[in-house]
Amino acid sequence: MREVVLGGKSVFFTGGAGVGKSHLMKQIVKRLDPRTTYVTASTGLAACAIGGVTIHHWAGIGGSMNRPINDIIESARRKRGAQWRSATALVIDEISMLDGDLFDLLEVMGRRIRGNDKPFGGLQLIICGDFFQLPPVAKAGTPFKFAFEASSWNRCIERTHELTKVFRQSDDSFVRALNMIRVGNAPTEVRTLL
């Protein structure tokens, strides 16, 4: 993974609870240029946990998203244009809570504000999260789509890695039970163990 990230490739890494996603993210961030690497997350709490800011704040898209795309981009260009243009790497943690339409909007913003037709305007993306955990943040009853359902996802993500070794727990039967629950499977033996 080090060669991928240090080689400038955009990467998504995932895995269940306890596999070291947060630890890996912190190690990656340490190795990138702090002047041009921006650390974000989908929510304020998640952003605090990694020492970053929300993706909305970083991108300059606070407030209502129910505006024409050109208005959103122009507002972001005024607020955060220099930051968008100086960035080389953008970290997004807890990607499962970021709506696919927002991911597509950010991708368009990257190209337009940076004046670069490459995905996300040529920014390297380092994205982390577990789509089996929390869904995108949406108002009750409002439809959403996951970030991986965004039309730009496959163009933006060059490599995907799944972390599988659990470090947080050492009891193999408990780890198997957690992994089964993660994918929505809770047979009798798992319920009994819990």
C-alpha positions in Angstrom: 0.0 0.0 0.0 2.9 2.4 0.7 4.1 2.3 -2.9 0.5 3.0 -4.1 0.0 6.0 -1.8 3.5 7.5 -2.1 3.3 6.9 -5.8 0.4 9.4 -5.9 -2.4 6.9 -6.7 -5.9 7.4 -5.4 -6.9 4.6 -3.0 -9.8 3.4 -1.0 -9.2 1.1 1.9 -11.8 -0.7 3.9 -12.3 -3.4 6.4 -14.3 -4.4 9.5 -13.9 -3.1 13.0 -10.5 -3.5 14.6 -8.5 -4.1 11.4 -6.5 -0.9 11.8 -8.1 1.5 9.4 -7.6 4.5 11.7 -4.0 3.5 12.5 -3.2 3.1 8.8 -4.8 6.4 7.9 -2.6 8.2 10.6 0.5 6.5 9.2 -0.3 7.5 5.7 -1.0 11.1 6.7 2.4 11.3 8.5 4.2 10.4 5.3 2.5 13.0 3.0 3.4 16.6 2.8 1.4 18.4 5.5 1.4 21.7 3.5 -0.6 20.2 0.7 -2.4 17.2 2.3 -5.8 18.0 3.7 -7.5 15.6 6.2 -11.3 15.5 6.2 -14.1 13.3 7.2 -17.8 13.1 6.5 -18.9 14.3 9.9 -17.6 16.6 12.6 -17.0 13.9 15.1 -15.2 11.7 12.6 -13.1 14.8 11.6 -12.1 15.5 15.2 -11.0 11.8 15.6 -8.4 12.2 12.9 -7.4 15.8 13.5 -9.1 17.1 10.4 -12.2 19.1 9.3 -15.4 18.1 7.7 -15.3 17.7 3.9 -18.0 20.3 3.6 -15.9 22.9 5.5 -12.7 22.0 3.5 -14.5 22.2 0.2 -16.3 25.5 1.0 -19.8 24.1 0.5 -21.4 24.8 3.8 -25.0 25.9 3.8 -27.7 24.7 1.5 -26.9 22.3 -1.2 -30.2 23.1 -3.0 -28.6 25.8 -5.2 -27.5 25.6 -8.8 -24.1 23.8 -9.2 -22.5 27.0 -10.6 -23.5 29.0 -7.5 -22.0 26.3 -5.2 -18.8 26.2 -7.2 -18.4 30.0 -7.3 -19.0 30.3 -3.6 -16.5 27.5 -2.9 -14.0 29.2 -5.3 -14.2 32.4 -3.3 -14.0 30.7 0.1 -11.5 27.9 -0.6 -10.2 28.3 -4.1 -6.6 28.7 -3.1 -6.8 25.6 -0.9 -8.3 23.5 -3.7 -5.6 24.6 -6.1 -2.7 24.1 -3.6 -3.8 20.6 -2.5 -2.0 17.5 -3.8 -3.8 14.9 -1.6 -7.2 14.8 0.0 -8.0 12.4 2.8 -11.7 11.5 3.4 -12.4 9.3 6.4 -15.7 7.6 7.1 -16.7 7.6 3.5 -19.7 5.4 4.2 -21.5 8.5 5.5 -20.8 10.6 2.4 -23.7 10.6 -0.1 -22.8 9.6 -3.7 -24.3 12.8 -5.1 -22.1 14.8 -2.9 -19.1 12.8 -4.0 -20.0 13.6 -7.6 -20.4 17.3 -6.8 -16.9 17.4 -5.1 -15.4 15.7 -8.2 -16.9 18.3 -10.5 -15.7 21.0 -8.1 -12.2 19.6 -8.2 -12.0 19.7 -12.0 -13.6 23.2 -12.3 -11.8 25.0 -9.5 -8.4 23.4 -10.2 -8.8 23.8 -14.0 -7.8 20.2 -14.6 -9.9 17.6 -16.4 -8.5 14.7 -14.5 -10.7 13.1 -11.9 -11.1 15.4 -8.9 -9.0 17.9 -10.8 -5.9 15.7 -10.4 -6.1 15.5 -6.6 -4.8 12.2 -5.1 -7.6 10.8 -2.9 -7.0 8.7 0.1 -10.4 7.4 1.2 -11.2 5.1 4.1 -14.3 3.6 5.6 -16.6 0.6 5.9 -19.7 0.6 3.8 -21.1 -2.0 6.2 -21.2 0.6 8.9 -23.2 3.8 8.9 -25.0 4.9 5.8 -24.8 8.4 4.2 -26.1 11.2 6.3 -29.6 12.2 5.0 -32.7 13.7 6.3 -35.3 11.1 7.4 -37.1 9.7 4.4 -34.8 11.3 1.9 -33.2 8.9 -0.6 -29.5 8.6 -0.7 -26.8 6.6 -2.5 -23.5 5.4 -1.2 -20.3 7.1 -2.4 -19.3 3.9 -4.4 -22.6 4.4 -6.3 -21.5 7.9 -7.5 -21.0 8.1 -11.2 -17.4 9.3 -10.8 -16.3 6.7 -8.2 -14.7 4.3 -10.6 -12.8 7.0 -12.4 -11.5 8.5 -9.2 -10.4 5.4 -7.3 -7.4 3.6 -8.8 -6.9 1.0 -6.1 -9.0 -0.7 -3.5 -7.6 -2.6 -0.5 -9.5 -4.5 2.1 -7.8 -4.9 5.5 -8.8 -8.3 7.0 -6.5 -9.0 10.0 -8.3 -8.0 13.2 -6.0 -6.4 15.8 -8.5 -5.2 18.4 -9.7 -8.6 19.4 -7.7 -11.8 19.9 -10.5 -14.4 20.4 -10.9 -16.1 17.0 -14.5 -17.2 17.6 -15.5 -13.6 18.7 -13.8 -12.2 15.6 -15.7 -14.7 13.3 -18.9 -13.7 15.0 -18.3 -10.0 14.5 -17.5 -10.6 10.8 -20.7 -12.5 10.3 -22.7 -9.8 12.0 -21.0 -7.2 9.8 -22.5 -8.8 6.7 -25.9 -9.3 8.3 -25.5 -12.9 9.3 -26.4 -13.9 12.9 -27.0 -17.6 13.2 -27.8 -19.3 16.5 -24.2 -20.0 17.4 -23.3 -16.3 17.0 -26.3 -15.2 19.1 -25.4 -17.7 21.8 -21.8 -16.5 21.9 -22.9 -12.9 22.2 
